[in-house]
Amino acid sequence: MFKLAQNNTNARTEMIAGITTFLTMVYIVVVNPIILADAGVPFDQVFTATIIATIVGTLWMALSANYPIAIAPGMGLNAYFAYSVVGANENITYSTAFSAVFIAGILFVILSLTPFRKKLIEAIPSNLKHGITAGIGLFIAFIGLRLTGIVTSDPNNLVALGDLHSPSVVLALIGLAVTLVLMSLNVHGALFIGMVITAFIAYFTGQLSFTQGFFSLPSLPEGIIVANPFSAIGDVISHGLYTVVFSFLLVTIFDTTGTMIGVAQQAGLMKGNELPRARTALLADSAATTVGAMFGTSPTSAYIESSAGVAAGGRTGLTTLTVAILFGFTLFFSPLIGAVSGISAITAPALIIVGSLMMGAIAEINWKELDEAFPAFLVVLSMPLTSSIATGIALGFISYPLMKIAKGKWKEVHPFVYLFAVLFFIQLAFIGGH
């Protein structure tokens, strides 16, 4: 079924690779509920929904596409959901925002079945893609710094250094140092192990306690949040969430595609410039996004942490089947995860480090050409400063064609980019940014 011999691997290697991938990405079951809690979504709801979406996407990838690439709710997209969509708009509840995710998921399914997805990816300038990735990274790192109090708000300068003597800040800095040392030593699962060590320190210093025990049966206190596509469409139309849907769709498409190609190249699974079974692989992500929205989590994405499993020898879907099974077991540890996620200093180092890794995309931007560099710079600058990923994307798409026209290079711009620029301008100027 997994064609192990054809891929020069064996069951033991694949399962070890699966365990490695699981350890490197299991931090998401702790971090995702923390971020979405800021949008008001109950912890148990997000915890269970995160695992359901991860299992659906990863199982599909394992059984249908036969790739060692795991799927889970994406970092950056969860921050966008919590802070730019729900947090920035009093009249938008998290259930309304999940309707936007649901519609984005359905559109992603449709696009995954058509050649339009490929055209869309080719149309978006690569420097804007890199700028968006780097901008999201900076925004996530900023959230991590803010959650722990390492930086605080300041009336004169917007932000200032926090109290470095507070227990939360000290614990976060220790956790950051421990995790960075582990990552420097190339320890698989460094983010997760760093959390565990920080949690132990928090427990022995009296900052962490387990009043609810360690195990419980999975629960969904809100039940299924989005079930009817027509009411979801109604929510999107009545609240004018077109840009939100588009932003979810846009980031998910090229984030997932980029990650899949990167991991597939590392595993030697590419055939020239083409990814075999790309349509099936993308359906894994789009299906997981749609199912995740129904239960209560932000859009999913292919996880770059899958590269750790590939480095350990993973080449087939048996790796991802192992990941899905292990995530299934974590469903029963909600009280333990809930206690840990209640201490932001335990999870903030993961946010800061993931942010730094995403910032690596900034090196790919062509800084020598102003018409390419400035729109990307505007994206990176505006995301953390406006606390809005969508605003960053919008400013990038508006400024890019304007710069190209000014340089007399208007023919280089894909018609789609002009269309997006007009739509984003209308959104910012007349509807108001989300």
FIVOLUM-792458 format. One record per atom (N, C-alpha, C): x negated, y, z; residue in three letters. Coordinates in steps of 0.001 Angstrom, whole numbers, plus 500000, padded with zeros to 6 digits. Layout:
BEGIN
XYZala...
***
This chain:
BEGIN
499171498783500000met500000500000500000met499131501276500000met498093501281500844phe497237502461500940phe496008502381500022phe495867501247499308lys494749501060498361lys493399501334499039lys493170500666500160leu491955500899500947leu490696500545500157leu490705499372499498ala489517498922498758ala489196499886497615ala490249500351496914gln490056501290495801gln489405502585496257gln489684502955497508asn489158504208498053asn487911503994498916asn487323502790498802asn486082502460499521asn486178502723501022asn487252502222501631thr487436502408503069thr488057501154503666thr488250501153504978asn488901500007505639asn489807500508506749asn490625499613507287ala491650499993508264ala491038500634509513ala489934500073510003arg489316500606511231arg488841502050511015arg488162502287509901thr487675503639509586thr488832504624509481thr489902504196508803glu491069505067508605glu491730505431509937glu491828504447510831met492478504700512120met491621505610513003met490314505415512969ile489416506319513718ile489526507739513154ile489597507841511830ala489763509152511182ala491081509798511618ala492139508987511724gly493443509492512167gly493396510029513594gly492719509294514464ile492566509738515862ile491786511056515901ile490756511158515064thr489939512382515004thr490777513573514561thr491542513389513485thr492411514480513000thr493418514871514072thr494024513876514716phe495016514139515770phe494415515001516879phe493235514635517351leu492601515375518447leu492269516816518051leu491929517021516768thr491572518382516335thr492790519282516151thr493992518707515950met495158519548515665met496272519460516708met496109518589517732val497189518411518711val497405519678519546val496436520614519488tyr496622521884520210tyr497892522600519774tyr498384522312518558ile499559523018518047ile500803522752518893ile500892521557519538val502083521272520361val502078522104521634val500919522673521984val500832523570523138val500988525023522682val500285525382521615val500226526780521180val501523527228520503val502118526372519686asn503322526765518950asn504486527150519872asn504784526345520910pro505862526745521832pro505578528065522549pro504297528340522839ile503942529603523514ile504276530793522622ile503877530705521348ile504094531829520428ile505588532017520155ile506306530912519892leu507743531041519585leu508569531383520823leu508010531137522024ala508706531554523252ala508860533069523286ala507926533787522667asp508021535248522607asp509179535700521718asp509722534780520915ala510924535082520121ala512175534603520856ala511985534024522052gly513117533579522864gly513524532132522665gly512784531380521857val513153529971521618val512741529145522834val513659528306523392pro513326527500524572pro512128526581524318pro511290526407525344phe510071525613525200phe510360524211524668phe511295523486525315asp511567522092524919asp512024521992523472asp512778523000523037gln513265523017521652gln512096523071520673gln511172524016520910val510033524179519993val509098522975520082val508868522495521305phe507973521354521505phe508446520154520684phe509727519819520827thr510285518671520107thr510334518939518602thr510759520153518222ala510852520504516797ala509478520473516127ala508461520939516843thr507084520938516314thr506662519514515969thr506950518586516884ile506534517196516675ile507370516536515572ile508683516834515539ile509540516270514481ile509038516719513107ile508791518031512957ala508325518566511669ala506974517961511285ala506090517814512276thr504766517237512023thr504886515788511565thr505737515014512237ile505907513605511877ile506523513465510484ile507555514277510187val508210514208508870val507204514502507748val506487515625507874gly505540516012506827gly504367515057506700gly503833514630507845thr502644513777507840thr502981512364507370thr504150511855507763leu504588510531507284leu504807510552505774leu505425511626505281trp505645511756503829trp504303511746503106trp503352512509503644met502016512563503047met501363511182503059met501586510429504141ala500978509104504284ala501599508088503329ala502925508018503345leu503624506928502652leu503910507223501182leu504033508510500841ser504395508855499471ser503201509343498655ser502397510243499261ala501254510810498516ala499957510048498761ala499888509291499872asn498690508509500230asn497440509385500354asn497598510526501055tyr496471511433501296tyr496183511535502796tyr494910511763503175pro494565511915504595pro494732513360505084pro495818514004504625ile496046515422504938ile497290515540505825ile497107516028507049ala498217516130507999ala498957517455507832ala500243517437508195ile501121518612508092ile501635518955509485ile501675520253509807ala502247520698511085ala502600522181510963ala503399522731511909pro503704524165511858pro502437525003511792pro502423525967510873gly501204526714510586gly500935527855511551gly499670527990511928met499241529159512693met499315530376511774met499770531473512270gly499955532669511444gly501414532800511070gly501976531739510530leu503405531761510192leu504246531808511465leu503777531122512528asn504516531177513799asn504413532573514418asn503225533199514289ala503054534563514805ala503930535538514020ala503981535358512702tyr504833536208511864tyr506291536079512294tyr506735534844512512phe508112534575512942phe508420535299514255phe507526535133515244ala507803535639516591ala507684537153516705ala506645537732516069tyr506349539139516314tyr506822540079515212tyr506808539612513958ser507182540500512853ser508654540384512482ser509219539181512623val510617538983512214val511561539201513392val511371538422514472val512280538515515624val511881539663516543val510598539733516907gly510145540731517881gly510310542163517420gly510188542403516129ala510236543780515612ala511654544228515240ala512629543348515371asn513999543682514945asn515007543213515996asn515624544184516666glu516542543855517761glu517759543072517294glu518174543298516043asn519412542658515565asn519179541276514949asn517912540800514970ile517634539477514400ile517292538500515519ile518141537490515700thr517897536466516714thr517013535379516108thr516497534520516970tyr515648533449516429tyr516434532490515552tyr517720532300515839ser518510531384514994ser518692531967513593ser518844533299513510thr518923533957512195thr517607533811511446thr516497533984512180ala515173533853511558ala514936532426511071ala515449531445511810phe515310530055511362phe516098529811510077phe517175530569509881ser517911530481508609ser517005530895507449ser516196531952507679ala515263532414506640ala514201531347506355ala513719530697507414val512735529620507240val513359528467506460val514594528142506795phe515324527040506145phe515468527299504645phe515873528537504297ile516028528899502881ile514672528879502176ile513631529387502855ala512278529343502283ala511860527898502025ala512206527001502967gly511885525574502807gly512580524960501599gly513866525283501427ile514630524747500293ile514048525274498973ile513723526585498951leu513117527165497746leu511765526510497453leu511018526202498516phe509721525548498365phe509896524142497782phe510940523430498223val511243522102497662val511498522227496163val512333523214495798ile512677523411494375ile511426523760493570ile510615524692494112leu509394525112493410leu508399523956493282leu508371523084494292ser507442521944494258ser507803520965493151ser509066520995492726leu509531520087491665leu509396520690490275leu508971521966490208thr508892522651488909thr507480523187488662thr507165523529487414pro505850524117487107pro505714525560487615pro506834526160488074phe506814527564488507phe505838527778489671phe505732526786490559arg504836526871491725arg503405527135491269arg502986526362490239lys501623526502489732lys501410527892489149lys502416528390488406lys502319529727487800lys502228530805488882lys502995530614489955leu503011531583491051leu501645531655491722leu501041530494491960ile499714530443492596ile498674531116491705ile498771530851490399glu497808531436489455glu497987532948489323glu499230533415489549ala499526534845489373ala498952535694490496ala498877535143491707ile498438535939492861ile496922536120492813ile496440537361492806pro494989537603492735pro494258536927493898pro493136536290493595ser492424535522494622ser491957536413495771ser491586537658495470asn491132538554496544asn492250538897497518asn493484538988497007leu494626539203497902leu494864537970498769leu494734536777498182lys494897535539498963lys493897535516500115lys492628535818499806his491595535803500851his491876536871501907his492362538034501451gly492682539112502381gly493809538728503324gly494822538050502794ile495957537633503618ile495502536614504666ile494693535641504259thr494183534640505211thr493371535312506313thr492457536219505931ala491614536906506913ala492443537806507828ala493426538490507252gly494291539378508040gly495088538610509084gly495630537466508691ile496371536620509635ile495437536145510743ile494196535791510370gly493218535359511365gly492949536441512401gly492762537670511932leu492511538795512844leu493712539030513757leu494900538912513193phe496136539109513956phe496284538042515047phe496010536780514701ile496115535682515673ile495108535868516813ile493874536231516456ala492845536452517479ala493261537587518416ala493840538623517843phe494306539764518648phe495396539330519623phe496299538470519147ile497355537950520035ile496732537184521202ile495725536347520905gly495044535593521954gly494397536501522990gly493751537562522522leu493110538521523433leu494151539248524287leu495288539557523675arg496334540313524375arg497080539460525394arg497347538211525047leu498094537316525940leu497394537133527282leu496074537099527259thr495311536831528482thr494964538085529253thr495120539252528619gly494754540493529283gly493314540896529031gly492617540209528108ile491251540630527762ile491304542018527127ile492350542248526319val492634543624525888val494041543986526348val494244545248526684thr495552545715527142thr495923546973526370thr497189547364526480ser497624548578525784ser497084549813526512ser496850550859525735asp496289552086526290asp497007553272525649asp497502554235526464pro498285555335525890pro497476556237524957pro496165556333525175asn495345557233524368asn494796556571523113asn494422555289523248asn493704554634522150asn494393553353521672asn495659553181522024leu496474552003521686leu496014550742522422leu494728550407522331val494224549229523059val492971549594523837val492735548839524923ala491539549049525742ala491137547717526351ala489917547657526871leu489439546444527541leu490217546239528829leu490642544999529086gly491406544694530283gly490527544562531518gly491145544085532593asp490428543883533859asp489654542572533788asp488335542660533647leu487511541458533484leu487386540642534766leu487928541166535882his487868540427537144his489156539655537419his490190539856536590ser491454539155536852ser491291537672536575ser491948536809537380pro491797535353537212pro492106534877535792pro493126535479535166ser493517535071533813ser492402535342532806ser491796536524532907val490722536898531974val489492536020532193val489119535810533463val487948534979533780val488144533565533236val489341532998533467leu489637531640533000leu489582531566531477leu490153532582530798ala490150532602529328ala488729532687528780ala487894533511529400leu486515533667528932leu485717532378529141leu485964531695530283ile485296530402530523ile485748529383529475ile487071529330529239gly487628528404528242gly487074528676526855gly486942529968526516leu486397530359525206leu484942529901525078leu484171530120526146ala482758529729526126ala482608528217525987ala483386527460526768val483319525990526731val483677525479525336val484768526010524767thr485230525551523456thr484235525892522357thr483644527082522434leu482651527485521439leu481405526601521492leu480998526227522710val479849525317522852val480176523973522201val481381523446522475leu481802522160521896leu481844522236520373leu482366523355519851met482449523506518393met481060523652517779met480164524345518480ser478790524495517992ser478072523156517919ser478469522235518819leu477881520892518839leu478611519936517892leu479588520487517122asn480376519687516166asn481126518538516828asn481647518784518031val482441517768518732val483837517730518108val484265516556517619his485615516432517058his486648516643518166his487648517464517864gly488671517738518875gly488234518798519865gly487268519652519471ala486722520656520388ala487800521583520951ala488752522016520100leu489815522919520567leu490654522247521655leu491000520984521420phe491831520245522377phe491047519951523664phe489812519491523504ile488991519167524683ile488722520431525503ile488500521545524806gly488318522827525499gly489528523185526333gly490729522946525790met491968523189526539met492042522310527785met491680521038527623val491735520091528739val490793520540529860val489565520906529501ile488584521355530508ile489079522628531198ile489618523578530405thr490140524830530977thr491313524537531909thr492161523573531512ala493306523194532354ala492833522603533692ala491775521792533652phe491212521239534895phe490729522366535817phe490019523335535224ile489525524468536017ile490705525240536610ile491750525455535790ala492939526170536266ala493615525418537408ala493647524081537298tyr494289523255538331tyr493531523370539658tyr492203523271539579phe491402523277540811phe491232524677541400phe491580525719540620thr491540527080541169thr492940527577541544thr493915526655541484gly495271526975541935gly496105527759540946gly495649527903539696gln496425528649538699gln497409527756537947gln497209526435538016leu498045525485537285leu498606524446538241leu499896524204538163ser500510523153538987ser501527522390538151ser501742521126538520phe502647520246537751phe503880519928538601phe504782520909538701thr505967520733539556thr507022519840538921thr506989519716537586gln508013518928536883gln507534517519536537gln506359517128537017gly505826515806536670gly505077515846535347gly504913514667534748phe504115514562533517phe504915514039532322phe505923513193532579phe506635512534531481phe508122512894531509phe508733512875530335ser510194513016530243ser510627512553528865ser511913512266528730leu512445511909527422leu512541513167526562leu512362513046525251pro512458514226524377pro513834514879524469pro513869516204524375ser515167516889524424ser515191518064523451ser516387518361522976leu516619519523522116leu517767520319522744leu517451521217523702pro518528521914524429pro519485522692523538pro519020523171522378glu519879523942521473glu520499523064520379glu520171521758520392gly520655520872519337gly520035521236517994gly520801521023516921ile520325521427515584ile520694522893515379ile519685523727515117ile519906525182515046ile520465525597513690ile519934525029512615val520425525356511260val520835524048510580val522091523955510202ala522559522728509553ala523231522996508211ala523797524202508080asn524591524527506893asn523825525495505977asn523439525051504773pro522691525944503864pro523456527216503521pro524779527116503445phe525572528284503046phe525595529351504138phe525699528910505406ser525657529896506497ser524256530483506611ser523231529678506292ala521849530179506310ala521668531258505245ala522210531013504049ile522155532019502973ile522892533282503405ile524020533087504074gly524797534226504593gly523996535055505580gly523247534387506466asp522395535102507431asp521337535931506717asp520712535327505712val519648536020504967val520214537250504259val521373537104503626ile521982538220502882ile522460539318503840ile523152538932504922ser523731539934505826ser522660540731506567ser521495540132506799his520428540850507507his519329541349506563his519522541140505256gly518546541617504279gly517158541023504465gly517116539705504708leu515839539054505023leu515113538517503783leu515307539178502655tyr514703538691501410tyr513170538699501489tyr512622539787502027thr511161539881502132thr510614538830503084thr511371538567504145val510953537554505123val510867536185504451val511913535827503707val511922534548502989val510752534485502016val510567535585501271phe509489535625500277phe508115535495500951phe507940536181502094ser506652536120502799ser506372534707503306ser507392534078503910phe507234532690504356phe506828531797503179phe507544531975502081leu507330531142500894leu505930531354500326leu505570532617500187leu504295532972499576leu503115532420500376leu503108532713501682val501994532278502535val501927530763502589val503100530112502730thr503124528649502816thr502583528015501541thr502997528536500388ile502594527927499112ile501086527960498926ile500483529159499043phe499054529139498738phe498188528706499907phe498725528792501130asp497997528266502291asp497896526743502166asp499051526115501909thr499094524665501772thr498290524184500567thr498487524856499426thr497781524436498212thr496266524549498401thr495834525688498954gly494407525897499188gly493809524861500120gly494534524566501202thr494046523578502176thr493990522193501555thr495039521822500829met495067520497500202met493899520308499233met493658521330498412ile492569521226497444ile491219521145498157ile491054521964499208gly489805521957499969gly489517520605500599gly490533520022501252val490358518721501918val490172517614500884val490946517684499777ala490842516664498727ala489459516690498071ala488908517888497885gln487556518001497326gln486535517360498267gln486700517645499572gln485786517086500569gln485848515552500559gln487060515027500354ala487249513568500375ala486925512921499029ala486619513729498009gly486322513198496683gly487549512659495974gly488717513268496253leu489982512777495686leu490441513580494470leu489729514664494153met490105515487493003met489695514806491699met490495515010490670lys490162514537489329lys489923515767488466lys488649516181488366gly488332517446487700gly488836518588488567gly489662519481487976asn490259520583488745asn491675520260489195asn492128519061488923glu493511518689489229glu493575517831490498glu494633518059491273leu494905517224492445leu495956516189492052leu495580514894491947pro496578513875491598pro497708513857492631pro498899513574492182arg500078513482493063arg500318514790493832arg499944515912493206ala500086517220493879ala501545517522494202ala502435517165493273arg503867517445493481arg504391516710494714arg504023515432494848thr504457514637496003thr503876515204497287thr502605515621497228ala501939516169498416ala502606517470498865ala502952518331497894leu503608519596498239leu505021519366498769leu505675518322498285leu507014517990498803leu506955517619500282leu505821517045500718ala505663516702502140ala505769517961502980ala505110519021502543asp505114520267503296asp506466520972503214asp507046521015502011ser508318521721501862ser509449521010502619ser509428519672502619ala510435518907503374ala510264519138504874ala509005519161505348ala508733519371506772ala509163520773507210ala508953521769506348thr509380523147506656thr510895523210506811thr511606522555505892thr513073522569505923thr513604521853507159thr513087520668507440val513532519898508620val513140520631509900val511921521192509931gly511464521925511114gly512371523091511445gly512826523824510420ala513720524967510642ala515050524516511247ala515528523351510834met516796522828511367met516706522612512882met515552522135513345phe515401521801514762phe514820522951515589phe514117523886514931gly513647525049515674gly512156525277515692gly511512525250514517thr510109525659514457thr509841526416513166thr508770527195513172ser508381528013512020ser507819527121510911ser507546527686509718pro507138526852508574pro505881526020508830pro505832524871508175thr504676523981508299thr503661524279507205thr502485523701507381ser501415523886506397ser500487522688506472ser499745522449505397ala498690521432505446ala497611521938506400ala497063521044507209tyr496114521456508251tyr494673521250507828tyr493898522340507889ile492479522262507529ile491730521350508509ile492316521158509704glu491720520225510679glu491655518801510135glu492428518530509078ser492366517211508431ser490955516923507928ser490179517985507674ser488811517798507189ser487942517071508216ser488305517187509515ala487557516455510557ala487761514952510384ala489011514556510060gly489302513144509809gly488624512631508559gly488576513494507532val487891513129506282val486395512937506550val485834513832507381ala484417513713507738ala484149512404508496ala485183511906509202ala485053510640509939ala485332509430509049ala485611509668507745gly485779508569506797gly487175508367506258gly488137509218506673gly489517509080506197gly489650509370504716gly490288508474503979arg490450508664502534arg491876508404502054arg492728507803502906thr494070507398502450thr495148507810503448thr496378507440503108gly497519507736503958gly497520506987505284gly496691505956505418leu496622505252506702leu496097506186507795leu495235507124507406thr494747508146508351thr495923508969508875thr496759509452507951thr497873510317508351thr498991509527509030thr499149508251508685leu500113507397509402leu499709507305510873leu498420507165511127thr497910507118512499thr498200508431513224thr497987509549512520val498265510876513107val499743510981513506val500638510563512595ala502082510655512856ala502484509817514065ala501932508615514173ile502256507733515306ile501796508366516623ile500596508948516626leu500070509576517853leu500904510788518252leu501362511571517269phe502245512698517584phe503567512190518165phe504017511024517698gly505227510415518253gly505093510156519749gly503917509708520167phe503685509445521596phe503728510733522419phe503268511849521839thr503228513098522615thr504627513633522928thr505642513135522215leu507026513551522499leu507407513367523964leu506767512411524634phe507166512055525997phe506365512802527068phe505534513777526646phe504696514506527602phe505097515973527736phe506375516270527507ser506848517657527531ser506543518393528842ser506795517808530047pro506505518547531289pro505023518891531442pro504163517961531049leu502716518190531127leu502313519339530207leu502763519273528944ile502434520319527962ile503045521656528392ile504269521606528948gly504959522824529392gly504196523545530487gly503668522778531442ala502896523379532543ala501626524034532007ala500949523333531097val499698523851530528val499961525107529685val501028525070528887ser501304526203527995ser501777527433528755ser502186527240530013gly502601528378530833gly501436529251531256gly500217528724531137ile499012529494531482ile498347529927530183ile498545531192529792ser498076531647528479ser496558531545528340ser495825531629529460ala494360531567529396ala493863530209528900ala494693529172529030ile494298527838528572ile494375527747527049ile495363528390526488thr495601528264525045thr495027529412524221thr494797530568524854ala494306531734524111ala492968531495523411ala492006530764524030pro490760530513523301pro490980529842521948pro491970528945521863ala492274528284520579ala492743529318519558ala493582530272519993leu494063531313519081leu492899532166518573leu492016532544519485ile490887533410519117ile489958532690518138ile489693531404518408ile488756530653517553ile489382530342516190ile490661529937516172val491345529703514891val491345530999514072val491551532128514762gly491498533433514089gly490146533686513460gly489083533348514188ser487733533573513654ser487461532683512439ser487976531454512478leu487788530540511344leu488517531063510105leu489726531593510311met490491532143509189met489827533401508632met489131534144509491met488439535360509049met487323535050508060met486900533792508008gly485854533382507070gly486211533700505627gly487514533794505349ala487969534086503980ala487510535456503505ala487150536315504444ile486745537683504081ile485466537671503244ile484665536620503422ala483411536508502661ala483666536250501179ala484876535743500868glu485206535408499479glu485719536616498690glu485988537720499396ile486521538917498727ile485408539603497924ile485744540055496723asn484776540763495876asn484689542227496324asn483746542507497229trp483629543853497805trp482967544853496856trp482395544380495747lys481683545273494837lys482622546031493902lys483846545522493755glu484833546171492879glu485928546790493749glu485998548115493776leu486933548799494676leu488385548405494414leu488743548216493129asp490127547874492793asp490499546465493278asp489512545623493539glu489761544303494113glu489644544340495646glu488654545103496126ala488341545105497555ala489344545885498394ala489756547083497914phe490586547927498780phe491949547324499099phe492681546760498112pro493958546135498474pro493785545008499510pro492703544228499360ala492441543160500334ala492115543757501704ala491318544832501727phe490978545522502973phe492235546054503646phe493152546608502843leu494402547157503371leu495230546058504053leu495232544872503454val495939543725504038val495334543369505401val494005543224505423val493300542821506649val493497543858507750val493416545136507387leu493525546223508362leu494932546351508930leu495930546252508041ser497297546582508464ser497992545471509248ser497614544219509032met498307543130509750met498206543270511270met496974543351511843pro496917543494513304pro497383544867513795pro497142545921512997leu497482547274513462leu498983547554513429leu499711546894512529thr501167547081512483thr501904545929513159thr501139544927513621ser501727543700514195ser502722543072513226ser502405543151511941ser503317542615510933ser502546542022509765ser502653540707509610ile502023540023508481ile502692540440507172ile504023540589507213ala504767540962506006ala504358542344505502ala504143543288506435thr503726544635506038thr502359544581505364thr501466543778505901gly500142543621505303gly500223543084503889gly501039542041503705ile501223541459502371ile501809542502501418ile502829543240501904ala503497544246501069ala502521545330500620ala501736545858501551leu500791546931501204leu499736546439500211leu499322545197500360gly498361544618499424gly498931544514498021gly500174544025497935phe500798543830496623phe501178545155495959phe501445546184496758ile501762547494496169ile500485548183495685ile499424548135496496ser498191548864496159ser497401548199495030ser497492546874494900tyr496683546166493895tyr496984546637492467tyr498251546597492022pro498502547056490639pro498249548545490457pro498476549358491518leu498205550794491415leu496715551047491174leu495865550315491890met494412550457491710met493992550012490314met494604548934489846lys494259548412488512lys494676549399487418lys495857550007487582ile496327551004486603ile495367552192486583ile494950552633487788ala494038553778487894ala492701553493487208ala492280552236487236lys491005551850486624lys491171551490485138lys492404551589484630gly492653551247483230gly492643549751482967gly492868548971484030lys492844547505483886lys494238546903484066lys495262547663483701trp496633547222483974trp496983545902483301trp496292545563482194lys496579544304481493lys496115543078482292lys495184543297483233glu494667542170484024glu495680541686485061glu496690542513485339val497649542194486402val498782541347485846val499039540229486485his500131539327486061his501474540021486260his502419539807485326pro503749540427485477pro504414540129486828pro504190538953487370phe504749538609488678phe504294539601489755phe503017540011489669val502474540920490688val503168542282490601val503425542753489370tyr504181544000489209tyr505580543860489813tyr506205542718489561leu507544542471490107leu507515542487491633leu506530541773492221phe506424541733493683phe506169543135494239phe505343543927493533ala505016545282493995ala506276546141494078ala507111546054493062val508368546829493047val509281546377494185val509422545060494351leu510297544529495408leu509810544942496795leu508499544852497005phe507940545227498309phe508080546728498558phe507912547533497502phe508068548975497657phe509498549330498051phe510461548704497362ile511877548926497708ile512139548530499163ile511568547386499554gln511752546889500918gln511210547901501941gln509981548382501739leu509351549292502720leu509997550679502697leu510316551159501491ala510796552539501359ala512276552704501705ala513080551709501360phe514531551908501481phe515228550968502463phe514666549772502668ile515348548818503535ile514715548820504932ile513398549078504954gly512670549023506230gly511960547725506358gly510696547766506739gly509872546553506825gly510275545666507966gly510160544360507752his510376543385508826his509046542826509237his
***
